[in-house]
Amino acid sequence: MKRIFSICLFIFLLFSVKAQTKNPLIYGEAMAKGKKMEKAGTVLTVIGGITFFAGNIMYWKVYNDDGNSESQEGKVDTSVHAMIGGLGLMAVGIPLLVIGKTMERDIRIQAQLVNYNGSASIHGIGLKIRF
């Protein structure tokens, strides 16, 4: 019985400590997370766009060239795979870019809306929080 009670207490303390450390994000950490998401989204979108357009150019170049159709099939497959890969990278990069930008903007707005003012009056010293 003591062992079960000890294990339950340990698990409860573990969850409460983890919940407290993960819950509030510090302003700087949240801004850094938003900027990292934005940078990763930008890089993936740019690389995906370049890959997509390169695959598209290769695809149209294969069909405009006169040559052996058997040797052209491998080039067509390569260009189609490049286009699909570019679309996949852009499909991942654009949401990361948008979410990171929105997160960063929301954090800045929240930081400007919450205004801490210290005030002293006849009744004592207090802290005002305006939302």
Sequence and secondary structure as in RCSB ss.txt:
>XXXX:A:sequence
MKRIFSICLFIFLLFSVKAQTKNPLIYGEAMAKGKKMEKAGTVLTVIGGITFFAGNIMYWKVYNDDGNSESQEGK
VDTSVHAMIGGLGLMAVGIPLLVIGKTMERDIRIQAQLVNYNGSASIHGIGLKIRF
>XXXX:A:secstr
 HHHHHHHHHHHHHHHHHHHHHSS  HHHHHHHHHHHHHHHHHHHHHHHHHHHHHHHHHHHHHHS S HHHHHHH
HHHHHHHHHHHHHHHHHHHHHHHHHHHHHHHHHHHHHH EEEEEEETTEEEEEEE 
